[in-house]
């Protein structure tokens, strides 16, 4: 099926306007972050990023975050700014990391574990409303790299990510009341539940159940009311 091309940002903002008080994120301790709160936090960060030069055609690096909610806020903020996000693994060899940074020249890197990364940006005083942006479906959402000594970039546009998300939704419909756990998947897939009114369940990376990863997933399903799990091949087996 062919879908009209759009960005991945608009549907999330529209959902936040429709269901501002519904949970958007479910934390490992059972706490929640509502759509209004998530959208407002991402808006303030997006405006702070724009002040640093983030815009369509630009790149912002995303490194490690202590709290998963911060990563999701940063992901949404980068997309709102119009820039593409560049995932950076703090465990990468310095030579590989420097090559990725040199090739993409991000306006900044958010997170921790990478030299020069910013653990946070000052957002006090920034407006919490959806920021304006000259963003089109053909602009990049993500610049990703596979493993290897000389990695090759995989560039994902908003239009392509939006198409994939719509295909997922057509095959496995999500909606308000669903709580979705993602494990080992690309960051952009987290935007799928957020455009449907569902909630993203954020696992604590430091917590495992009595039977390893399977135990952790089972505990989250029982304790947090998970209704859907999307897992990359090999994650549960540690592959």
C-alpha positions in Angstrom: 0.0 0.0 0.0 1.2 3.5 -0.8 1.1 6.2 1.9 1.3 9.9 1.4 4.7 11.0 2.5 4.9 13.0 5.8 7.4 13.6 8.6 7.4 11.5 11.7 7.0 14.5 14.0 3.6 15.8 13.1 1.6 12.6 14.0 3.3 12.6 17.5 2.5 16.3 18.1 -1.1 15.7 16.9 -1.4 12.7 19.3 -0.1 14.9 22.2 -2.8 17.4 21.4 -5.5 14.8 21.4 -4.5 12.9 24.5 -2.4 15.3 26.6 -3.0 13.5 29.9 -2.5 9.9 28.6 0.7 8.1 29.6 3.3 8.3 26.8 6.2 6.7 28.7 6.0 4.0 31.5 9.1 3.9 33.6 10.6 0.7 35.1 9.5 1.8 38.6 5.8 2.2 37.4 5.9 6.0 37.1 4.6 7.6 33.9 5.3 10.6 31.7 2.2 12.0 30.0 2.0 13.1 26.4 1.8 16.8 27.3 4.8 16.6 29.6 6.9 14.6 27.0 6.0 16.9 24.1 6.6 20.1 26.2 10.1 18.8 27.3 11.0 17.8 23.8 9.9 21.2 22.5 12.0 23.1 25.0 15.0 21.0 24.1 14.4 21.3 20.4 14.4 25.1 20.7 17.7 24.9 22.6 19.1 22.7 19.9 18.0 25.1 17.2 19.8 27.9 19.0 23.0 25.8 18.6 22.4 25.3 14.9 20.2 22.2 14.7 18.0 22.4 11.6 16.9 20.3 8.6 20.1 19.1 6.9 22.1 19.1 10.1 23.0 16.3 12.5 22.9 15.9 16.3 24.7 13.0 18.0 23.0 10.9 20.7 25.2 9.1 23.1 24.5 7.2 26.3 21.8 8.4 28.8 21.4 7.3 32.4 17.6 7.4 32.2 15.8 6.0 29.2 13.2 8.8 29.4 16.0 11.3 28.7 16.9 9.4 25.5 13.3 9.4 24.2 13.0 13.1 25.0 16.2 13.8 23.2 15.2 11.7 20.2 11.9 13.5 19.8 13.7 16.9 20.3 16.2 16.3 17.6 13.4 15.3 15.2 11.5 18.4 16.1 14.5 20.6 15.5 14.6 19.1 11.9 18.1 17.7 12.4 18.9 14.0 11.9 20.1 12.0 14.9 23.4 10.1 14.9 23.5 7.2 17.4 26.9 7.0 19.1 27.9 4.0 21.2 30.1 5.0 24.2 31.8 1.5 23.9 33.0 2.1 20.4 36.7 2.3 19.7 37.9 6.0 19.7 39.1 5.7 16.1 35.7 4.6 14.9 33.9 7.2 16.9 36.1 10.0 15.7 35.5 8.9 12.1 31.7 9.0 12.6 31.9 12.5 14.2 34.3 13.8 11.4 32.1 12.4 8.7 28.8 13.9 10.0 30.0 17.0 11.9 27.1 17.1 14.4 26.3 20.5 15.9 26.5 18.9 19.3 26.3 15.5 21.0 23.8 14.9 23.7 24.3 12.3 26.5 27.3 10.8 28.2 30.2 8.5 27.6 31.5 10.3 24.5 34.2 13.1 24.8 32.6 16.5 24.4 29.1 15.2 24.8 26.6 17.4 26.7 24.8 15.7 29.5 22.1 18.4 29.3 21.2 21.6 27.6 19.8 24.6 29.5 16.1 24.8 28.5 14.8 27.2 31.1 13.1 30.1 29.4 12.5 28.1 26.2 8.9 27.9 24.9 7.1 24.6 25.4 5.0 25.0 22.3 5.7 23.0 19.1 8.6 24.8 17.3 8.4 25.9 13.7 10.7 24.1 11.2 11.2 24.0 7.5 11.1 20.2 7.5 10.1 18.0 4.6 9.6 14.2 4.3 12.7 14.0 2.2 14.9 15.3 5.1 17.0 12.8 7.0 15.7 11.5 10.3 18.7 9.2 11.2 22.2 8.5 10.1 23.1 5.0 11.3 26.1 2.8 11.0 26.5 -1.0 11.1 29.4 -2.8 12.9 32.8 -3.1 11.4 36.1 -1.3 11.1 35.1 1.0 8.2 31.3 1.3 8.7 29.0 2.5 5.9 26.3 5.0 6.7 22.6 4.1 6.4 20.6 7.3 5.9 16.9 7.1 6.8 14.5 9.8 5.6 11.3 10.9 7.5 9.3 9.6 4.5 10.9 6.1 4.7 10.5 5.9 8.5 6.9 7.1 8.3 6.2 4.4 5.7 7.7 1.7 7.8 5.8 2.8 10.9 2.5 2.9 9.0 3.1 -0.6 7.7 3.8 -1.8 11.2 0.6 -0.2 12.4 -1.4 -1.8 9.6 0.0 -5.2 10.5 -0.1 -4.9 14.3 -2.5 -2.1 15.3 -1.6 -0.2 18.5 -3.9 2.3 20.3 -4.7 4.0 23.6 -4.3 1.5 26.4 -1.5 -0.4 24.8 1.9 -0.5 26.6 4.7 -1.4 24.2 8.1 -2.7 25.3 10.9 -2.3 22.7 14.2 -4.2 23.0 17.2 -3.9 20.7 15.5 -1.9 18.0 16.4 1.3 16.1 15.5 4.5 18.1 13.1 5.7 15.4 10.8 2.7 16.1 9.9 4.3 19.5 7.9 6.9 17.6 5.5 4.2 16.4 3.5 3.9 19.7 3.8 7.6 20.3 1.7 8.4 17.2 -1.1 6.0 18.1 -1.8 7.0 21.7 0.0 4.0 23.2 2.7 4.1 25.9 6.3 3.1 25.5 7.5 1.0 28.4 11.1 1.8 29.2 13.2 -1.0 30.6 16.0 -0.4 33.2 19.2 -1.6 31.5 20.7 -2.4 34.9 17.9 -4.7 35.9 17.5 -8.4 35.1 15.0 -10.9 36.3 16.0 -14.3 37.9 16.3 -15.8 34.5 18.3 -13.1 32.7 16.8 -11.0 30.0 13.8 -13.3 29.6 13.2 -12.9 33.3 13.4 -9.1 33.0 10.9 -9.1 30.1 8.5 -11.4 32.1 8.7 -9.1 35.1 8.0 -6.0 33.1 5.0 -7.7 31.4 3.6 -8.7 34.8 4.4 -5.5 36.7 3.8 -2.8 34.1 0.9 -4.3 32.1 2.8 -4.7 28.9 0.5 -5.5 26.0 3.0 -5.8 23.2 6.7 -6.6 22.9 8.8 -5.9 19.9 12.3 -7.4 20.1 15.2 -7.6 17.7 16.4 -11.1 16.8 18.8 -12.5 19.3 18.2 -10.0 22.1 16.5 -12.4 24.5 19.2 -15.0 23.8 22.0 -12.4 24.3 23.0 -12.6 20.7 
